[in-house]
Amino acid sequence: MVTVAIVAILAAVALPAYTRYITRSRIPEATANLAAWQTKMEQWFQDSQTYQNAAGSGCGVAAPTSSYFSFSCSASSATAYTLTATGTNSMVNFTYTIDQDGNKSTTSVPSGWTLPSPNTCWITNTGGVC
């Protein structure tokens, strides 16, 4: 009985820590894809002299794919865009952005997490750490 109690206590401590670890390990999927996408957008701009696609209705570079994030682009003009990674599945409530000037921000996080202040980076841990 004592052994079962000890195992239950260890599981109660280890499971939340493991869950936080898994969540933190999925964040680089969003940030790395945003950084790579930004580089592709700059290459597109050098070739096309615009960030927009040929129709002028979106970005000239296709969005990356991911299991835990959906990606979107808003090209408000030929010289401005915002790339966004929005969490899906187990990463719901995480939203990261970057613009044409390289300004990064974390626009939303789940409860229990803290947004950085000032919000000029991509959060990687619960305490607002970038």
Secondary structure as GFF3:
##gff-version 3
##sequence-region A 1 130
A	DSSP	alpha_helix	2	48	.	.	.	ID=ss1
A	DSSP	beta_strand	69	77	.	.	.	ID=ss2
A	DSSP	beta_strand	80	87	.	.	.	ID=ss3
A	DSSP	three_ten_helix	89	91	.	.	.	ID=ss4
A	DSSP	beta_strand	95	99	.	.	.	ID=ss5
A	DSSP	beta_strand	104	108	.	.	.	ID=ss6
###
